[in-house]
Amino acid sequence: MAKTPASATYEAIGARGASVDPDVALMMALKQGDESAFEELVARHQARIVALVYRFVSDEAEAEDLAQEVFLRVYRTRDRYQPKARFSTWIYRIAANVSLNALRSRSRRRNISVPLSYSAEETQEGQTSSHVEDHRVAQPDTRIEQEELRLHVRESVDQLPENQKVAVILNKYEGMSYDEIGAVMGCSVMAVKSLLARARSNLRERLSHYVRTGRIRHSL
């Protein structure tokens, strides 16, 4: 079977979408009434969807509940499903929207869960490197300082505009390239780069004290 070019869209390849993405094939089977296909989709993606939602809501129980809502939406759209993107792109978009809706509905905002530092050391794929301290070997005073810094970073990321927050989470924690993030968010690669650049600028400003004192060892 010939390899589909990376630039090919699902609109262009049409029915071949199911042949290049096994998850699309499962959705098409579900559309035809195969309930076991839905069970397999849940088994294949549940852990990653729960983890993604948790990045937004920072609550394990809520992340589990919202992940169920994501899959419920997938199931409800089965009859009108059309493979216009990779299944992972489509379900990530649903998960991000569900998470943001949950945050908007809260009476008070909660912090999202992020590692200690945010680094702008980018890979060739447009991903950012993660540098996290090993808490197992940290001394008590160091652990207290790390927790204080962790709290400030959480607050800073939580205060980012929604689009910047989504871009950071998908790029840093899901390891997505600019192209993949753009597909999930429905924007261009240039727009993704702009969102991440503004997010880094905002984080650098809000965490400037920690950067100046060297407590964040890598540039934001």
N, C-alpha and C positions, 0 to 999 in steps of 0.2 A: 504494500500500500504506500502510495507516495506521501511524503511528509507535507503537511499543510504549512505554508509560509507563516511566519510569526505575525506578519502584517495583515493576514486574511481575517476578515470579520465573519461572524456567524451568519450575518445576512448574506454574505457572498457565498459561503459554502453550503448554506441551506441545510438540506437533510443530512449532509455529511457531518453535521455537528455531533450527532450521536456516535459516529465512528471515530472521532478524534478526542472525545471526552466521555469516559465511561459513566460519569455522573449525569451527563445529559441523556445518555442512553437509559439510565434508571428513571429519570424524570419522564421520558417519553413512554417508558413501560408503565409508570404510574398513571400517566394520562390515559393509557389504554385499559386501566382498571387493575393493574397488578399491584396489590397492596404490599406485597413482600418487597417490592422495589423501594417503597418509602421506608420500610424498616431498615433496609440496607443503607440508604442515604443517611438516616439518623445515626446508625452505627459508625459510618465513615466520617461524619463531620461533627458529631455532638461535642466531643472534647474540645476541638478548636473553636467552635462557636461559643461554648461556655467561657473559655479562656479569653476570647476577644471581647465578649460582653463585660467580663469582669474588669478588663482594662478601663472601661468607661465607668462602671458603677461601684467598683471596689467593695462589693458585698457578695459573698459566695452564694448565699441563698437566693438573693435577687437575681444573680447571674444565671442560676439554674432555671428560675421561673421565666426569665426573659428569653433564654435559649429555647424553652418550650414554645414560647410565643412565636419565635422565629420559624421553627419547624411547622407550627400550626399554619402560619401564613404560606409557607411553601406548599403544604398540603391543600390549602384552600384554593390556590392558584393553579392546581394541576390541570384542570380542564381547559384553561386558556393559555397554558404555558407554551412559549415559543423560544427555541434556543438562540437567543440573540447575543449571548456572551457565554463564557465558560461558566459552569455551574458555580464554582467557587467564587467567582466575581459577583454573580447574582446574589448568592446567599450572604456574602459579606456585606453587600449593599443593604440587604434587608436587616441584618444584624446591627449595622451602624445606625440605621434609622430607628429601629426599636430601642436601642440604647439611648440615643439622643432624646427620643420622646419620653423615656423614663426619667431622664435627668431634668427635662423641662417641667415634668409634672410634680417634682418634689417640692415640698414646702421650703426646704433649705437644701442647698447644694452640698454634696459630699465630694471627697477627694477621689481622684482616680489613682490606681495603683501603678507606680512607676519605679524603676530602679533608681539607685543613688544619683547617678549623673547622666546628663544628656550631652552626648558628644556629636559634633558635626564632622567628625572624620568619616568621610563618605567613601564607600566602595565604588567600583566601576558600575555597579547595578543601581547606584543612587540610594543605597541603604546606608544607615548610620551605624557606627560601632557602639556596642554597649560595654561600659566599664563599671563593674559592680564589685564592691568590696566583699571579701569573704568574712561574714559575721561569725563564723565558727572559730576563727583565730583572733578576733578582735578582743582587746582588753576592755574592762568595764567602762572606763572613761571614754575610750574610743567609741564603744557601742553607743553611749549616750550622745556623743557628738554626731555620729552617723545617723542616729534616729532623728535628731534635730534637723540635720540637713535633709534627710529624706522627707520630713514633713514639709519643709520649705519648697522642695522640688515638687512634691505632690500638689501643694497649693498653687504653685506657679503654673504648672501644666493645666490644672483644673480651671484656671482663670483665662486660659487661651480661648480665643473665639472658636466656635464649634468646628468650622472647617479646618482650622489649624490643628486642633486637637485630633480630629479624625486622621489627618495626614500624618501626624507624628506617630500615632498608635499603629497605623498600618505600615509605616515605613520602619519604625524602630523595633516594634515587637512582633509584627507579622512578617518582617523581612521582605516586604513587597518593593518592587522596582517602581520608578515613576510611572511607567506605562500601566502597570497593574493598579496602582493607586488611582490613576486617572480613570481607568475603566470602572472601578468601584464607585468613585465620587462623581462620575459623569462630567469630567473636565479634562482639559488638555494637559500634556506633559509640562508645558511652560507654566500653567496655572498651579500644578502640583509643586514645581520648583519654587514658585513664588510663595506659596503657602508655607513650605518648610523653611524658607529663608526668613520670612516674617516671624515664624514661630521661634526660630533660633534667636533672632534679634530680641524678641519679647522675653525669652527665658534668660538671655544674657543680661538684659537690663534688670530684671527682677532678682536675679541671683548674683548681681555684680559684686556684692560684698564677699561672697564665697569664692568667686573667681579671683578677686584681688588678693585675698588672703591665702590662696592656694588650696583651699579645702575642696574645691572642685579641681582636680588635677589636669583635666583635659578641657580644651576650649569648647564653649557651647556652640 
